[in-house]
Amino acid sequence: MKWSLNTYGTCQEWDLDKLLEIAKATGYEWIEFLMDYNQPHGVEAYISAEKRAEIKSKVDASGLKFGSLTSCVTFHSLDASERQKSVAQVKNVIDMAREFGCDHVRVLGDRVPEDENKQMVFKNVSDCLRELGEYAQDDEIAVSMEMHGSFSNPEYSLEVIHAANLPNVGLVFNCQWRVGAESGWSLPAGSTSIAPLYEMMKNHLTSIHTHSMEAPEEFEYYREMFQLLKRDGYQGYVSNESAYRGPDPEKVLSLYTALFRALT
């Protein structure tokens, strides 16, 4: 499994030099660059060729690797021009991934209305994912939708992934075990195992976002998830999306690395 540091949360105010220095010191091999929030690392969809070259040079020199370019555009709009604007932006991100030697691009779905437009939104999202997957396929770049918003419901996520029907279009699991009322899905009543959820999505996983792995109410879910991933030989990304904002981020990021290694 590829242990990666997501730039959301703990390190979202660090410039690229600090990010690379601390990620290297705390045991990460890949960086997942969150885009569209003007984070100080500078990786954004429409930066100049000179800026891209500077970023690549620094990451390469650090010995770290690009684990994902994480676009926050969505495809749920009923306006075709808005969807095509999102598709065009992600194609630009795929071009950047190709240039950086990055094999993973994340996108969002993101919201499904519970009305007469529901099936149309499913079709629109799957059509966009298919177009992007086809654009990235020759370079073996995965385009993966995060199970976020309405798509934290695994049934919704699987509907659009199956409709897109490409081997390089997958899912990013956001480690939401009992996703509840917002998505309309949860583990079976009384269940203490995440196996039913895992079995639904396992064949499509390309990346996993971890959060508070140490929390008592979360730990057993994480432990079981890693057991299942090991059983199945998962070799994708596991990206630490820690939200810690306290005074000792290096210690906390190191401890998450230790916990990841212990669990895997």
Residue pairs with C-beta under 8 A, 6 or more apart in sequence:
1 229
1 234
1 235
1 236
1 237
1 238
1 264
2 29
2 30
2 67
2 235
2 236
2 237
2 238
3 27
3 28
3 29
3 30
3 238
3 240
3 257
3 260
4 28
4 29
4 30
4 31
4 32
4 67
4 68
4 207
4 237
4 238
4 239
4 240
5 11
5 19
5 23
5 26
5 28
5 30
5 31
5 32
5 239
5 240
5 253
6 32
6 34
6 70
6 209
6 239
6 240
6 241
6 242
7 14
7 19
7 31
7 32
7 33
7 34
7 39
7 41
8 34
8 241
8 243
9 241
9 242
9 243
9 244
9 245
10 242
10 243
10 244
10 245
10 249
10 252
10 253
11 18
11 19
11 22
11 23
11 249
12 34
12 37
12 39
13 39
13 40
14 22
14 40
14 41
15 40
15 41
15 42
16 40
16 41
16 42
16 55
16 58
16 59
17 58
19 31
19 41
20 31
20 58
20 59
20 62
20 64
21 62
22 249
22 250
22 253
23 31
23 62
23 64
23 253
24 62
24 63
24 64
25 250
25 254
26 250
26 253
26 254
26 257
27 253
27 254
27 257
27 258
27 261
28 64
28 240
28 253
28 257
29 64
29 65
29 67
30 64
30 65
30 66
30 67
30 68
30 237
30 239
31 59
31 64
31 65
31 66
31 67
32 67
32 68
32 70
32 106
32 207
32 237
32 239
33 39
33 41
33 43
33 66
33 68
33 69
33 70
34 70
34 72
35 43
35 44
35 45
35 69
35 70
35 71
35 72
35 93
36 44
36 45
36 71
36 72
36 73
37 72
38 44
41 55
42 51
42 55
43 55
43 69
45 71
45 89
45 92
45 93
45 96
46 89
46 92
47 55
52 96
52 99
52 100
55 100
56 99
56 100
59 65
59 66
59 100
65 101
65 102
66 97
66 100
66 101
66 102
67 102
67 104
67 237
67 239
68 102
68 104
68 105
68 106
68 207
68 237
68 239
69 93
69 96
69 97
69 100
69 102
69 104
69 105
69 106
70 105
70 106
71 89
71 90
71 93
71 105
71 106
71 107
71 108
72 108
73 86
73 89
73 90
73 107
73 108
74 86
74 107
74 108
74 109
74 110
74 111
75 83
75 86
75 87
75 107
75 108
75 109
75 110
75 124
75 125
75 128
75 129
76 109
76 110
76 111
76 112
76 121
76 124
76 125
76 150
77 83
77 86
77 124
78 117
78 120
78 121
78 124
83 124
83 128
86 128
87 128
87 131
87 132
90 105
90 107
90 132
90 143
91 132
91 135
93 105
94 105
94 132
94 135
94 136
94 139
94 141
94 143
96 102
97 103
97 104
97 105
97 136
97 139
97 141
98 139
98 141
102 141
103 140
103 141
103 142
104 141
104 142
104 144
104 206
104 207
104 237
105 132
105 136
105 141
105 142
105 143
105 144
106 144
106 145
106 146
106 172
106 207
107 129
107 132
107 143
107 144
107 145
107 146
108 145
108 146
108 148
108 149
108 151
109 125
109 145
109 146
109 148
109 149
109 150
109 151
109 156
109 157
109 160
110 148
110 149
110 150
110 151
111 121
111 149
111 150
112 118
112 121
112 122
112 150
112 151
112 153
112 156
113 121
114 184
122 156
122 159
122 160
122 163
123 163
125 145
125 160
126 159
126 160
126 161
126 163
126 164
127 164
129 143
129 145
129 160
129 161
129 164
129 166
129 169
130 163
130 164
130 165
130 166
130 169
132 143
132 169
133 143
133 164
133 166
133 168
133 169
134 166
136 142
136 143
136 168
137 166
137 168
140 168
141 168
142 168
142 169
142 170
142 206
143 168
143 169
143 170
144 169
144 170
144 171
144 172
144 206
144 207
145 151
145 157
145 160
145 161
145 169
145 170
145 171
145 172
146 171
146 172
146 174
146 209
147 154
147 157
147 171
147 172
147 173
147 174
147 176
147 201
148 174
149 182
150 156
150 182
150 183
151 157
151 160
151 183
152 174
152 176
152 179
152 182
152 183
152 185
153 179
153 183
153 184
153 185
154 185
154 197
154 200
154 201
155 185
155 200
156 183
156 185
157 171
157 201
158 200
158 201
158 204
161 169
161 170
161 171
161 204
170 204
170 205
170 206
170 207
171 201
171 204
171 205
171 206
172 205
172 206
172 207
172 208
172 209
173 201
173 205
173 207
173 208
173 209
174 209
175 208
175 209
175 210
175 211
175 218
175 221
175 222
175 225
177 187
177 194
177 197
177 218
177 221
178 186
178 187
179 185
179 186
180 186
187 193
187 194
187 196
187 197
188 196
192 220
193 224
194 221
194 224
194 225
194 228
195 224
195 228
198 225
198 228
202 228
202 232
205 234
205 236
206 236
206 237
207 236
207 237
207 238
207 239
208 225
208 229
208 236
208 237
208 238
208 239
209 239
209 241
210 222
210 238
210 239
210 240
210 241
210 242
210 256
210 260
211 218
211 241
211 242
211 243
212 218
212 242
212 243
213 219
213 222
213 256
213 259
213 260
213 263
214 255
214 259
222 263
223 263
226 263
226 264
229 264
230 264
238 260
238 264
240 253
240 256
240 257
240 260
242 252
242 253
242 256
244 252
244 253
246 252
